Amino acid sequence: MISSRRSLRGQVGASSPSITVTFLTETMSDLYTKFDSLNSEQIREFVDAYAERIIDDMDPKSLMQFVFDTITENLIIQGPNEILEEVFCVYDEEVVEELIDSVS
């Protein structure tokens, strides 16, 4: 496996900041070219395959944390009415009331 990131440290002196430079290897360059030739359906299939690979490589605890973070991050940027509408799409009034009561 070819590393695409290399850190250059202390080239000028001991107090020099750390610099990370990304180098495109020949293989990576070829892959960018190959990827650019994909049509929109193939890109969608690539994204789906990538997502499946990420999920397959996660343990249950990591997967649960990822799902939790995704749900909360997507909801917290919405206004109160949009949040409530989203919850109503998934749960009935009883559950919504239970959730409201649990935090008030």
C-alpha positions in Angstrom: 0.0 0.0 0.0 1.4 3.4 -1.0 1.1 6.2 1.5 -0.3 9.3 0.1 0.5 11.6 3.0 4.0 12.4 4.3 4.9 14.7 7.1 7.8 17.1 6.7 9.1 18.1 10.2 11.8 20.4 11.3 13.3 21.0 7.8 14.3 24.6 8.7 14.9 24.3 12.4 13.7 22.8 15.6 11.0 25.4 16.1 9.6 24.9 12.6 5.9 24.0 12.5 4.8 20.6 11.2 3.7 20.6 7.6 1.6 17.8 6.0 1.8 17.6 2.3 -0.3 15.3 0.1 1.4 13.7 -2.8 -0.5 12.0 -5.6 1.1 8.7 -6.5 0.9 7.5 -10.0 -1.6 4.8 -8.9 -3.8 7.5 -7.2 -3.6 9.7 -10.3 -4.8 6.8 -12.4 -7.6 6.1 -10.0 -8.7 9.7 -10.2 -8.8 9.4 -14.0 -10.7 6.2 -13.8 -13.2 7.6 -11.3 -13.8 10.7 -13.5 -14.9 8.4 -16.3 -17.8 7.0 -14.2 -21.3 8.1 -15.0 -23.7 9.3 -12.3 -25.3 5.9 -11.8 -21.8 4.3 -11.4 -20.8 7.0 -8.9 -24.0 6.2 -6.9 -23.1 2.5 -6.9 -19.5 3.4 -5.8 -20.9 5.4 -2.9 -23.3 2.6 -1.9 -20.4 0.1 -2.0 -18.2 2.4 0.0 -21.0 2.8 2.6 -21.5 -0.9 2.8 -17.8 -1.5 3.3 -17.6 1.1 6.1 -20.6 -0.5 7.8 -19.2 -4.1 7.4 -16.0 -3.0 9.0 -17.7 -1.4 12.1 -18.3 -3.3 15.3 -21.9 -3.0 16.7 -20.9 -0.3 19.3 -19.3 1.9 16.6 -22.2 1.4 14.3 -24.7 2.4 17.0 -22.6 5.5 17.8 -22.4 6.5 14.2 -26.2 6.1 13.7 -26.8 8.1 16.9 -24.5 10.9 15.9 -26.0 11.0 12.4 -29.6 11.3 13.7 -28.8 13.9 16.3 -26.6 16.0 14.0 -29.3 16.0 11.2 -32.1 16.9 13.7 -30.3 19.6 15.7 -29.7 21.8 12.7 -33.5 21.9 12.1 -36.0 24.2 13.7 -38.3 22.9 16.5 -41.3 22.3 14.1 -39.2 20.4 11.7 -37.8 18.2 14.5 -41.3 17.5 15.7 -42.5 16.7 12.2 -39.6 14.3 11.7 -40.4 12.5 15.0 -44.1 12.3 14.0 -43.1 10.6 10.8 -41.5 7.8 12.8 -43.6 7.6 16.0 -47.2 8.2 17.1 -48.4 10.9 19.4 -48.0 8.7 22.5 -44.3 8.3 22.0 -43.8 11.9 21.1 -45.6 12.9 24.3 -43.4 10.5 26.3 -40.2 12.0 24.7 -41.4 15.5 25.6 -42.3 14.5 29.1 -38.9 12.8 29.6 -37.0 16.1 29.1 -39.4 18.6 30.8 
